[in-house]
């Protein structure tokens, strides 16, 4: 007998991802953030808190997002008053990103909300086992 969908790691990962994304969306909804907006806001906040003011390309690389989509989402975050995009004096084609006061207040609250979802979602598996597996799955395959 052929294995069913419940025996397919990819199918199970798909369903786990969908459940996790729904939980994240529910946690971020009251903060008026989409998941992608959260990721880009949190990465900008984190980099700025370390004295870095990334351009859009550097932020997209940090976040693992598409550059064009990153630009569109940053525009939305800018409209919400959460980030500012400033011309880079060293390269006038590039925009440096800076979190606003509102963004700096919202980012830690949003991170706490997402971390609470993660803690509950991954609770059935020991934290170190979860991190080991996810680091392995996220790593680029060796050539």
Secondary structure, DSSP 8 states (H G I E B T S, - for coil): ----GGG-HHHHHHHHHHHHHHHHHHHHHTTT--HHHHHHHHHHHHHHHTT---BHHHHHHHHT--HHHHHHHHHHHHHTTSEEEEEETTEEEEEEEEE-HHHHHHHHHHHHHHHHHHHHHTTTS-HHHHHHHHHHHHS----
